[in-house]
Amino acid sequence: MIYPHVLLLLFLVSAAAVIAAEASVTKINTANQLTEYYELRIIELMAIRNMLENPDAPSFSMETNKGTTMVQITDSSATERRIRITTYRTGRPFYSTFFYNKAEGQITKRTEHF
């Protein structure tokens, strides 16, 4: 004969195990998503670094182990350049735009597009 308090204890232990497993899966998924996000930011920074080393360079593309990155550089005004970066990763495009002030030699704005 199983006593009711033993059944209650077994139920609570099994419920705690299920909740702990779900929490760890959620943490792993969040860590994977953050890893992908920061890998994309690093690819963008690599493209910006290439552009800053040669500011008068035309548009270019680069291939990494994370996908293909295309950089389109246009002059939006006499002192400002618009740098649009498109990264294709797992068949999905990710867009961002940087504005580079040629007179000051610095990036003034960054915008993401979805």
N, C-alpha and C positions, 0 to 999 in steps of 0.2 A: 504494500500500500504506500503510495506516494502522498506525502503531506502537502497541503496547499501552499505553505510558505516555501517549500522546496521548489514547487512549480513556479511560484512567483520569482524566486531567486534565479532560476534557470532562464526564465523569460527576460528578466532585466539584464543578465549577462549577455544573452544573445542579442538583445536590442543594442546594448553598448558596443558590441563587436561590429554590428552592421553600421552603426553611426561612425565609428572610428574608421572603418574601411572607406566609407563614402567621403569622409573628410580628407583622408590621404589621397584619394583619387582626384578630388577637387584641387588639392595643392599641387599635384603633379601636372594637371592640365593647365593651371595658372602659370606654373613655372615654364612649361613648354610655350605658351602663348607669349610670355614676356621674353623668352629667348628669341623667338621669331621676330618680335618687334625690334629688339635691340640689334639683331643681325641686320635687319633692313636699314636701321639708322647708321650702322657702321658702313654698309655699302654706300649709302648717300654721302657719308663723310669722305670715303675714298674718292668718290667722283668729284666732290668739291675740292679736295686736296689736289687732284690732277688739274682741275681748272685753275686753281689759285697759283700753281707752279707756272702755268702759261696762260695768263689772263686773256690774251688775244687769240686763243685757240678756237677753231670752229667746233661745231657740235661733234660729238663722238659717242661711241658705245664701248662697253667693256663687259667681258664675260667673267663671272666668278663661279665658284662652286654652289652658290645660292641662287643663281639665275643670271639673266641678261639685264644690264642696266644701260639705258639710252639717255644721253644728256643732250638737251637742245638749248643752245645759248642764243638769245636774241637781245638786241639793244632796245630797251623800252624808252630810253631817253638818252641825252648826250652824256650824262654822267652815271647812268644806271643800266645794269644788264640783268636780264631775267634768265634764270637757269632753271629749266624744267627737267626734273629727273623722273624717269619712268623705269621701274624695276619689275620685270616679269619673273614671278616665282610661282612654281607649281601651276602654271597656266593662268594665274591671276595677275593683273597689273596693279602696281602701287605707285601713286603719283605724289610728288612734292615739288614745290617751287621755292627757289631762293632768289632774293634780290641782292645784287652785289653792287655797291657804290664804287665806281672806278676811281673817283677823286680821292676818297678816304681809304680805299683799299680794304674794305670790310663788308661783311654780309650784314644787311640791315633788317631783313625780314625773312621768315620761313613760313610757308603755308602747306598744309596737307590737303590732298583731294582724295575722295573716296568714290 
